[in-house]
């Protein structure tokens, strides 16, 4: 499971010309589910997402998590995070998860985040979406449940 985590002052996702999810200060998560991902990967990613200290404290040091600042989270599915462009010019997406299984894991990730008590919004799985955000900092962190990076 891979994620691009962006600290935002606001973000929204539009599906079919209608706002599907919208947040203020918090995290925009682009989440890619791989073919071998399980609940263990979800648990790792949820813990990392909720406790990643990328918000500034009173000394302007990144010491606070989204939980500490009572931020919000917007989660967008993005299978292209598992694209492999090392060979040729067209990326291979063979490592991306089966859509039926990936959707279940995506929904489990969102539910687990929401159990923390913070506001969690989401995009629509497998839909064409337009994502708008104001990256705060900018701060962008890459996460991988296999600890590849």
N, C-alpha and C positions, 0 to 999 in steps of 0.2 A: 504494500500500500504506500502510495506516495502522496505528498501534499506540498503545495506551495502556500505558505502562510504569509499573509500580508496584513500589517497593522494599518488600519484605515480609520479615518475620521467619519466616513460614511461610505456605504456601498449599496447597490441594488442590482437585482437581476430581472430582466424583462423577457417574458415568453409570449409570443403572439401579440405584441404591442400592449401588453398588460404587465404591470409590476407584479412579480410573483413572490419576491422576497426583498426586504429592505431593512438595513440596520444603520445605527449611528456608530459611535466610537466602539471599536472592537477589532475582530479578525475576519478577513475574507479568506476562506479556505477553498482552494481548488484541489479536489480529491480524486485520485486515480486508483482504481482497484485492479490488482493484478490477478492472474489466473490461479495462483497458489495461495492467495490470502485467506485467512481464517479469523475466528474471533480473537485469537491471540494478537493478530495484527491490529484489530480494532482497539483492543485494550491498550496496547502500546501507544497508538496514535491519539486516542482520547486523552490519556495521561499527559502526553507531550503537548497536545494542543491546549489543554486547560492550564497547565503549569509552566508553559514557556514564558520566561521572564523577559518580555520585549517592550514593556511599557515603562515610562520613566517615573522615578520616584521624586521626592521633593528636592533631591540633589542632582536631578537631570541624568541619573544613571538608570540603565535598563535593569530594574530589579523587581518589577511588578508583573504579575500575570493578568490575563483577561478576567480571572476570578477576582483578583485584588482590586481591579479598577471597575468592577461590575459592568464590564463591556458586553457586547453582543457578538454573535457569530453568524456569518452567512456562509453556507456550505454549497459548493457547486460541483457537480460530478464532471470529471474531465478525463476521459479514457486516454486522451492524447499524451498524458504525462508518462505513459508507458510506451510511447513511440520510440523506435530505434532508427536513427538516421545515419548510422555509421557507414552503411553500404548504400550505394546508389543515391538517387535524388528524391525518392518517395519513401517516407517513413514506413516501417513495418509496425503493425500494432498487434502482433501475434502474442505478446506477453500480457496484453490487457485481458481482464477477466471476462468470462462469459456474461453477457448482459443480464440474464435472469439471476444469476448468482451475485453478480456485482451490485445489482440494484438492492438486493436484500442486505448486503454488507454495508452499502452506502446508507440505507435507512437505519440500520443498527448503529452506525457511527453517529448519525444525527440524534437518535434517541438517547444514546449514552451521553452525549454532550448535554442534552436538555435535562437529563437527570441531575446535573450539577446545580440547576436552579436558574441558570442564566437564559436569556432570550436566544433562541436558535432559529434562524430562518434558512430556507433552502431554495435551490433551483428545482427544475423538473428533470428527472433522470431521462437521459437519451433525447432530450428536446434541443432544438436550436434555440440558443439563448444569447442575449446581449447583456454583458456585465459592465456596470459602471462603478467606478470607485475613485476615492481620493486616498492614495497611499500616503500615510502619515509618516514622515521621516525623510525619505522613504525607508521603510523597514520591510524586508522580504526574507523569509527563511525557508529552506527546503528541508522536508522531513521524509524519511524512508523507513518503513517498519523493519526492513532487513538490515538496517544501519549501513547501507551502501554509502551514504553521505550523511 
